[in-house]
Each structure stands twice: as structure tokens, then as C-alpha cells.
């Protein structure tokens, strides 16, 4: 049977090239919203973190209708740290819209997602988005995409993929680069004509690959996937198997079965091959499992997810302020939450350590782990994390480290600081291209060399530079490099910071805290340009006499403090420091809080 009434497509692109905005318009013109309905921008970014940061973190499913055809649309993340989401959802679709910014052209993540789509043999539609930009260079971008596809060994058929020119924000599209139609009809028509109706075996034994997992406190794990063969019905018996695991679980039943209609999940009695469905009722369901007819147990091969490259240690908060702000503070609660995250994130790895209060967490990058940290603190968890560390591999007896493809787009008069920084970080120039008055520089650089570089890059380029990274592979260890050139200002007394103490401390460096902030011994309250740490007393008050009153403190002027985000804190902390994370605060602290014990430990390290 050929499903002429259905198309399954994914939208893939580099971060911030307009995927979610275009999906918004496709839904609006595909009959999802009422004519008078007020809809917000990027309605698919339903997560608070996604809306705040303007990025897509989790792949989302929706659908639109055009001329009697249901188009299931999967909006995927663009950031490299969440590319595990992209890899697995591509198994649910038959085609992909490859979105490219008309000014920026193909960037590192474009290469990654395009390569995955080509390997799976998906039908492609090249969408040149943001054609209304004043700096759009449409013809050049089309040529760059053709060269990229040739470089990735695309077939002749894939090289002939149709090109649609769009303005996602205005909801317009065209097959002609010089003018835009008033709607997305050209895009819808191209989808229908390019992505073939899937031929499916509706009468065969039921079979579905679980590509996504959701979770609900009331019904437990919720599976999402495409039915590969046959039909699935509510309350019908099914078996669960896995391509990489010979164990088969039987006596399972699907309790609820839904199809996706726009932003809603519609309860249905049955669904057939080709449909993307959401279902619940099966305990212990995992991504990569196959749900199938008990009379014909055949697992579907699942895509292999690339391994993590960065690790951190999550541990119970043991600072003097522990337990004051968090709701979940014990090691059991922390462990349960971390292992629970594995249910929906295939790129994450969690393992126990020799210490019952610490857990090793591995991810695809700093942002991948920082999103997990931010999500947990908003849920009420209180814990500590170590500095990010790269994961090394030993290949043929030689130590290898992860390498990133680093791309910088900067004004042509600001390339010097980038070359200098990359030289210090063992970076190797791969390409240099002039684009108007800007230069695009591409380096291969060790992942550890990019820790903490983002803020330095923005400062060096006066906020005009754009940087992107993506995992490139493993290469032999490049040698030692200095991670941080500044020392920390460390409080050596517990209490509340006062103006007089802060005024004396700010002469030593830059402060993170203001007057009235509670501090404890060993807490980092700022940084100094010297290489070594400096102990400061920010709780020190002025000694009062007959001629000196406490009111004279008002004349002291404090320099504005530096407020760091979570990512900036992770980039800043040194190997002997931890980041204390609570629902209300982020505090950097020394692993050893006592100043004397810290000095003894440093002396021992130097004399080893």
C-alpha cells in the first residue's frame, strides 16, 4: 500500500538559521491554528530554557495539512551539543528540509546534519532561508551547498535536490530567487512532489522503532516513533525487543495511543504503517527498542549515537550553606535524577564513582551539560559540579584527544586576536575565506583548548564576531596548554560581605559579589590577573574610635561587580575548584575550604 495521504519530514540546519520560525509559519498556513488565534513566536520551543536562549534543545513533533495530505514535521535542534537528538529522529522520516541562512551559508552543524541525512539516503530539499536579509548572498550560498554535498559524497540524485527560497518570518517562499510568493505554497508543493509517498505493508505484523522517550508522572514512560509495518491497536498484546540486546519482553500492552495533530495529541484506537505515533503503558521502555507483534519478533536496527567528548563530576553539596535553598539535596535524589535523564537523552552517559556522593556525567559538550545543570536547579536540586574535562582515548597505544572544527566569522581587521588565541590553544588553520568585509576562519583545535574561550573571543572581537564549533574527530594528544591565566580571590572568613572589606579587596582584582552577600571560608569572590590565588577578607569592618564612625563607609565607592552566567562559571572554575549550584545561587568555591589545608596540599603537589 502507498500512503499518498502522508509525508514525514524533518527540518535540519545549523543553530539560528530559522528552523523553528519556519515551522511556525508552516503550521499557521497548514490549518493548525484558528484564523483569529493569537500565537507566539517559535511556538514549538515550549521549554522555558529554549525560549530564554532562543535555541531548540529537544526535537519536537507537529503536523500540518496541505491539499488532503498530512505532513508530519519534526523540528530538530541546531546546536552541536544536541545533535544526538537529530541523529535518532531522522530514522522517523523519509525526507528532510536542509535549511541554510542566505547570508551565513552552510556552517559546521549544517555539515553534520547533512552528512547524517545523506548517509540515511533521505530525499532532500534545500531551503535558502532569510532571503530578505540585506546582506543575503543567495547565489554564493547555493554554490557553497553544492560544493558541500559533493564533498560529503552525495549521489547524483541528491545533488539534483530542489531548491526553495524562503523568508520564514514573513511566511513566504518561491522557486525563483528573485521574487517571493505570498505564502508557503511553493514549499508545500515541493515537499509533496519531492518526498515520495511511502510504500508500506499495512497487513504485515506490527513493528515500531522507539526514537524518542517522554515521561509523565501519571503514566510513566511515553514512547514516540514511526510504525514501520502493520498496525498498532490499543490493548493489543505486543513484545519489546532491541537490536543490540537479545532479551525479549512479552506480555506488554499499549494502554494509550495518540497521533499528532498540530500541537495536540489526538487519542486513536489504531494507527498503521507510516504514522508517527505516541503511546504509553509499557514499563521500562528505552530509546532504540522495537515494539512488535508477539508472533513476529523482529528488532529494527537503531542508529549508532556518537560518543560523548566531555565529562564532569556531579556531587552532593557539602559547603557551609548546604541545604538552605534546595529541595532535593541527598545523594539518592541526585543519583535518581541523573539516571532518569538517560531515559530521554541518548547522548548522555552517567556512572557511579568510588565515592557514594559523586557521579560521573559525560555529554557532547559544555552546553549539553550546562542545560542539564540549569534544568535540575530549576527543579529544586542542589549539588556541586567539577570543571569540565575532555575524554581521552588510547588508539594503537597512542593517547588521542577530541578535536573540534572551530569556525569564526569576524571583521577583517580583527583576525589577529583569533590567530593568536588559536596558536596558544594548538589550533591549526584549515580554511580562510573573505566574505564581503568579513573573514571566515576555520581551525581544527583540541576541545580542551576551547574551554573558556567564548567570552575572550567576544571581548577580542568587540562583540562583532560569531563562533561555532562541532566535533571533528580524535587526533594524537597535542601537548600541554595553559587553561587559565588568572588566579582567584578567596574569602578566608565566614559572614556577610561589607563595603569596607570589598573596597579593600577590589584593589586586588575583580569582584563577583556585592555588599550584603553571605560568604564562607574558601568561597571564590573574584579573580586577580596574577597567576596565584589571593586570600581576602571581604567581611572586614572598620575599627571604630571616637573620631571614626561607621557612617563614613558611605564615602567608599565600589566598582560594579561581574555577574557570571552558568556557562561562564563552568568556563572559569579551575581544577581545584567546584561550582555550587542551588535553585537561587551559583557559588564558586575551593575543593579544600580551609586556607591552611589548601596551602599544605598545594605544597605537596609542587614537591611531588
Secondary structure, 3 states (H helix, E strand, C coil): CECCCEEEEEEEECCCCCHHHHHHHHHHHCCCCCCCCCCCCCCCCCCHHHHHHCCCCCCEEEEEEECCEEEEEEECCCCHHHHHHHHHHHHHCCEEEEEEECCCCCCHHHHHHHHHHHHCCCEEEEEEECCCCCCCCHHHHHHHHHHHHHHCCCCHHHHCCCEEEEECCCCEEECCCCCCCCCCHHHHHHHHHHCCCCECCCCCCCEEEEEEEEEECCCEEEEEEEEEECEEECCCEEEEEECCEEEEEEEEECCEEEEEECCEEEECCEEECCCEEEEECCCCCCCCEEEECCCCCCCCCCCCCCCCCEEEEEEECCCCCCCCCCCECCHHHHHHHHHHHCCCCCCCEEEECCCCCEEEEEECCHHHHHHHHHHHHHCCECEEECCCEECCEEECCEEEEEEEEEEEEEEHHHHHHHHHHHHHCCCEEEEEEEECCEEEEEEEEEHHHHCCHHHHHHHHCCCCCEEEEEEEEEEECCCCCCCCCCEEEEECCCEECCHHHHHHHCCCCEECCCCCCEECCCEEEEEECCCCCEEECCCCCCCCCCCCCHHHHHHCCCCCCCCCCHHHHHHHCCCCEEEEECCCCEEEEECCCCHHHHHHHHHHHHCC
